[in-house]
Amino acid sequence: MDSSAPISTAAPVLPNTATALFQGSLTVQVRALVLGSRIATGGAEGFRKLSEKPLFLAGRGGGCAQVFRYGVVVLFGMSEQDEAELCASLSVREPLPRPESEQVELRIEGDSEADPRVENGVIFVPNESVRHLELIGEALAKSVVLAYHESAIASVFDRIEPLAQNLHDNLNSGKRERELLEYIGGALLSEQRMVGRVEVREKPELLWENTALERFYLRLEREYELRERATSVERKLSLISRSAQTALDLLEQRSTRRVEWYIVALIVVEIMLTLYSMLS
């Protein structure tokens, strides 16, 4: 990649039509990738800015991409080379060894009066409204983040059952205590990222400026079941945190009880030694 080509400093300008972004193509593949926990949006050298919040970039060979600070990139019909160069140019914190991904087909209709909709998993939008693409990116980014957390939570549930059984059988391992603390910390961190950064339940800022697009976003929200899945993830995170906390409390109680017995034993030994010295 030519690192000498800086990102454009001109004022971001969105094209008038969607086909202008996709070089006349009416069918576009859209992919959302979770790259890590955070993306610093100061990178992306050589890609022209179309808008700022979230960062919307034009591909060199057609297509475009949205970059979200909470670790997600949504790619609209970009070439494999552009995708690879864009992802490599971004500064990603805690990068995932294997990015979580989600894909959908987008079809652009020539009729400017066409109603944007979702049918059988395919999204239809009129050519004249590029703003619809931004909302699609917002919804897909939130959906793929939820998918990432759903997968992580399923893995935790698979591990927490044998851990609970081990704690029932033997509560004297410091390793188990550390593992419980990791589960509690992981659950709190996931909830903070999902609620504080991603704001799954919040409306995109674009809707505050253009209420006419709100109905379309609500359709996307229902299609990807964003609110229902967010509620389910939050409940599971809460259950993991409570379960781990309960087990940790039991472990601490057992440890406290053991220390109390040690103290009693020492007192008994001291009394016996005192009696022995007095009798001798």
N, C-alpha and C positions, 0 to 999 in steps of 0.2 A: 504494500500500500504506500502511496506517495504521502508521507507524513508532512511534506512541505506545503501541502494544500490545506490552508486553514479553513475552519468553519466560517461560513459567510457571516459578515457583520452587518449586512443590510437588514432593514426592518423585515421581519417575517411576513410573508404574503401567501395566503392560500390560493390555489388555482380556482378558477370559476367553476370548473366541472371535474367530476371524478375521472372521466376518461383521459383528461389532460395529464393526470398522474400516472395512468396505466397505459399510456401510448395507444389508446383506442381499444384496449381489451375490455370486454364486457363481463368476463368471468375471472374472478381473482381469488386466489387461495390466501387466507389470513391465518397466521400462526402467532400464538402467544407463548412466550418462553419465560420461565422464572430462572433468572441467571444467578441470583444470590439474594442476600438480605437487603442490599442497598446499592443504588447506582448513582454515582456522581455525574450529573448531566453536563459537566463542563468538557467532556471529551467529544467523540463523534466527529473527528477532524475530517474535512472534505465533504461533509454532507450538508446540503442547504436547509436552513431552518424554514419551516412553514408556519409554525406557531410556537409559543413559549411554554404554556402550562396546560397539559403536560407537553414536553418537548416533542414536536412533530417534525420529522425530517424527510426530505425527498431523496429517493435512491438515485444513484448516478445513472443506472440503466433502466429507470422506470420504477414505479412502485413507491412506497413510503413506509415509514415506521414511526411508532410512538414509543417514547422512552419514559418509564415511570420510576420515580425515585425509590419506590419500595421494591425494586429488584426485577421488574418485568419489562420486557420489550415485546411489542406487538408489531408484526411484520406483514405488510399488505403487498403481496405480489412482487416482492423484491427478488432479484436474481440471487443465486447461491453465493456468488462472489461478493455482492453487496452485503448480504446477510452476514457472511463470515467476517468481512472487514469491519462492519459496524459493530458487531459483538466484540471483536478483538480490540476496538478503539475505546470501548467504554471502560470506565474504572468501576469494577464490581467488588463490593465487600463480601467476604465469606462466600465465594463462588461455589456453586453446587457442582459436584463431579459429573452429575448427569442432570441437565436442566429438565424441569417439569414442563410439559408442552400441551397445548390444546389447539385444535385447528377447526376452521369453518370455511365454507364456500360463500363467496360474496358475488352477487349478480347485479349488474348495473343496468337499469332500464332507461331507454331513451325518452320515455314519456315523462315530462317534468311534473305532470299532475299525478303520477303513480304514487300509490300509498306505500311508504316503507313498511316492510313486514318480514315475518319469519315463517317459512313454510317448509316442513319436513327437514328441519335443520339447516336450511339454506336461507341466507339473508338477502333480501331484495331492497335496493335503494334507488331513488331517482338520480339521474346523472347530474342534475344541477346543484345538488346539495352535498358539498364536501363535508359539511359539519356532521352529517350522519356517520361518516367514517370515524370521527373522533369519539362519538358515543359508542360505536361498535368496539373500538379499542378499549374504552373505559370498562365496558361490560365484560369483554373477554379477559382483560387483565385481572379483574376481580375474580372471575370464574377460575382462572388457572391458579391463582393464589389459594383459593379455597380448595382446589384439587390437591395442591401441594400439602396443605395442612391436613386434609382428610387422609391422605396416604401416610403422613407422619404419625397421625393419631392412631391409625389402624395398627401400625408397627408397635407403638407403645402399648396398646391393649394386648397385643400378642405376648409382650414381655412382662406385663404387670401381673398376670395371673400366676405364672410359676413363682414370681417374686413373692407374691402374697402367701403362697403355699410354703415357700422356704422360710418366710418370716414366722409363720405359724409353727413350723417344726423347730426352728432354731433362730433365736433373736440375738445372738451374741456376735454378729459380724459387723465390723466397721464398714466393710465394703458395701453391705446392703444399705447402711445409713447414707453413705455417699450417693448410692444409686437413687435412693428415695429423694434426696435433695436435688439431684439432677432432674428427676421427673417434675418436681414442684417448680423448679426454676425454668425448665423447658416449657411447661404449660403456661406459666405467667408471661414468659417472653413471647410465645406464640400469640397469646391473647393481646399483648401490647402491640405487636406488629400488625395484627389483623385489624384491631380497632383503632389504634393510634395512627398508623401509617397508611394502611390501605383504605380505611373508612368505607368498608363494604356497604354499610347501610346508608351512607350519605349520598346525596345527589351530586353529580358532576357539576363543577362551576359553570360549565357551558349552559346548563339548564336555567340558571339564575338570570342569564343574559337573553336566552331565547326560549321562552316557555312553549313555543309551538313544537319544539322537539321533545317535550316531556313525554308525550304519549308513546313515541317510538322507543324511548329509553325504558319506559315501563314494560313494553313488550319484550325487550331484551332481558330485562330483569326477571320477568316471569319465565322466559325461555330457559335461562340458565339457573333459575330458582335461587337467586343470590341471597335473598333474605332468609329463606327456609334453610339453606345450607349453612349460612352464617350462624343462625340460631342453633343448628345441630352441632356445629363445630364448637361453639362457645359452651354448650352443655357438656360435651365430651371433655373439653379442656377442664371445665370445673370439676367433673367427676374424677379425672385423673389427679388433679391437684388435691381434692378431698381425700381420695383413697390413699395417696402417697402420704399426706399429712397425718391421716389416722394411723397408718402403719408406723410412721416415724414417731408419733406420740406413744404408741405401744412399746416400741423399741426403747424409747427414753425412759418410760415407766419401769420396764424390766431392768434397765441399767441402774436406775435409781434404787430399785428394790434390792438389787445385788449389792450396791454400795452400802445400803443400810444393814444388810446381813453381815458384811465385812466389819462394819463398825461394832455391831453387837458381839461378833466373835472376838474382836480385839478387846472389848470391855471385859468379856468373860475370862479371856486369857489373863488380862491384867489383874482381875480379882483373884484368880487362882494363884497367880504368882505372889500376890500380896499375902494371901492366906498361908501359902507354903512358907514364905519368909517368916511369918509370925509364929507358925507352929514349930519351925525349926530353930 
